[in-house]
Amino acid sequence: MSAPVSTDTTATPPLPLPADLVATLQATLGPKGWSMDAGVLESHNREARGKFAGAAKMVLFPASTDEVATCVRLCHIAGIALVPQGGNTGRCGGAVAKCGQILINLARMNQIIDIDARDFTMTVQAGTILHRIQQAASDHDLLFPLSLGAQGSCQIGGNLATNAGGLNVIRYGNTRDLVLGVEVVLADGTVWNGLSKLRKDNTGYDLRDLFIGSEGTLGIITACTLKLFPRPRHLATAWVALGSVDGALDLLALARRETGDAIAAFELISRFAHDLCLRHIQNCVNPLQTVAPWYVMIEITSSRPHDDLTSVMEGLLERALENGFITDATLARSDAQRANLWALREGIPGAQTREGGSIKHDVSVPVSSVPALIERGIAQAHKRIPGIRPCPFGHVGDGNIHFNFSQPENMPRETFLAQWEDLNRDIHDIVADLGGSISAEHGIGQLKVEELVHYADPAKIRLLTAIKQAIDPKNTLNPGKIIPDK
Ligand code: FAD
C-alpha cells in the first residue's frame, strides 16, 4: 500500500514535509497507520462538492488515542499543520488539507467501548461510523437519535466536530444535545479526558461544548459518551399537500399539540424538489395525485407499548383538513410506503445534482419567519438571475431550510455558478435581517469564513480568535477553518 519516503531527491520532487517528521510518524504508526500513496490520497483529498481541492501528501490512520497524541505532539513541534478528517462528508471544506499539511483520519478508531442501559449512555471511539452507533443502540432496545443522509459514512467524531443536525433535531436536539462527555487531544499532544456519564456537572466553563462544533480547530476528538433514549416501538408517517408555507407552520403547531410533541421529523418539500426526485431518483413513486405547491413529510414516534399512532396521525390530518391547513394527505401503510416517502425526501440533493448546477444555502431563521425567508429569498433570486429555479426543502420544524437554487434551463452551468457568491450574499442578507444564521447545521469550514466575519458581531469574532489563540497558539490544528488564516 504505502510508498516509503524517497531519500533520492533527484528522482522525485522534494516533499512539502520535513523528511525526519515523515519518518518518525511512519515509525510511530507502523505500516497500517499512514499512507502517501497517490491512489489512497486521492479519495481523502477529494471534496464531494468539488469546490475545494485537497493537496495533502500524507494521511495518518492512528489506531489509539495515544497514537493521535504522539502524532499531534510531533507535528506541533515541527510546526506542521494537521487536518482532522472523519468520513469526509462535510459540506464546507473543513476536512480539506492544503499542500504542506497532513491529514489525520480516525477510521481505525472505531470501537464501541461501553453501552450502559441504566445510564442510557454509549461511549465510543471517534472514528465509529454513525450508522453502527445507531445499530448498536437498537440492538440494546435503545435509540441514538442522530440521523442524517451521510450516516453510512460519517464518523461520530465528525458529527461532534460539526455539531451535526439532521432529521430528528425537532425532537431530540442536535449533536450538542446528545453528548455527555468527550476525550480530546489538544494542539500540543496533551490528552484531556472529559469522558463522563454525568447529566449534571456545573464545575466551571463547559469545555465539552467548546470542542463540539469546533471543526477540528481546537483539538482532535478521540472518543465521546453519548446519550441514549428508549427505542420507539410505534411510528406513523404521512405525506401532506399544502397551499403555502404558512399552512406548514399551522400544521406544525397543531401537530405538536395533538400528538403530545411526538414529532420526530417535519420536513418541508417544494413542488420543484418533489418533481426532481420523481424525475431522477429510480423507483420513487408519487405518493399523492394532488398537485400542490408544497408538501410536508411528518413522522411521529412513541416508545410506549400500547400507543396507536395511526389513529393519532389520522386524527391530526382530519383536523388539519377541517381547518384548511392542508389540501390532501396520505399515510404510509407499510414499510415499503414509508421507505418511499423517505426516499423522496432524502433523494432531493442527489436529484438536484442530476438536474445541473445548484447554488446552496444552509440557513436557519426563527420558525415563524420561514415563510418570509422563502418568499423574500425567491423574489430576490429571480431578480438577480431570471429563470432561476428555487428548490427549498428541509427541516422546517427547526427553522432550518436548505435554500437551494437550480440553474435556469437555458443557462450554461458555469455562468450560473459564477453568481454563487452574489446570490449567497443576497440570501444571507435576508437571513440576517430575519435574525437567522448563515450556517444552520453544516458549519463554517473554509466555505463560510468570510461570511462569518461579515455577519457576526465583532465581539464574537474577537472571542473566537482569542479562544483559538489560547488553545492552539501555533495554529497547527486545521488552520484557516472557521477563523481566517492570517
Ligand atoms: P468530515 O467531513 O470528515 O469533517 C468535518 C469537519 O470535522 C472538518 O472540519 C474536520 O476537520 C472535523 N473533524 C472530523 N473528525 C474530527 C475529529 N475526530 N476531531 C476533530 N475534528 C474532526 N449535516 C447535518 O448537519 N445535517 C444533515 O442532515 C446532513 N445531511 C447530509 C447528507 C449527505 C448526503 C451528506 C453527504 C452530508 C450531510 N451532512 C449533514 C453533512 C455531514 O455529513 C456532517 O457534517 C457530518 O457530521 C460530518 O462528519 P464526517 O465524519 O464526514 O466529518
Boltz pocket constraint, residues with backbone or C-beta under 6 A from the ligand:
constraints:
  - pocket:
      binder: B
      contacts: [[A, 48], [A, 83], [A, 84], [A, 85], [A, 86], [A, 87], [A, 88], [A, 89], [A, 90], [A, 91], [A, 93], [A, 94], [A, 95], [A, 106], [A, 126], [A, 147], [A, 148], [A, 149], [A, 150], [A, 153], [A, 154], [A, 155], [A, 156], [A, 157], [A, 158], [A, 159], [A, 160], [A, 161], [A, 162], [A, 163], [A, 164], [A, 165], [A, 166], [A, 167], [A, 215], [A, 216], [A, 217], [A, 219], [A, 220], [A, 221], [A, 222], [A, 349], [A, 441], [A, 442], [A, 445], [A, 478], [A, 481]]
      max_distance: 6.0
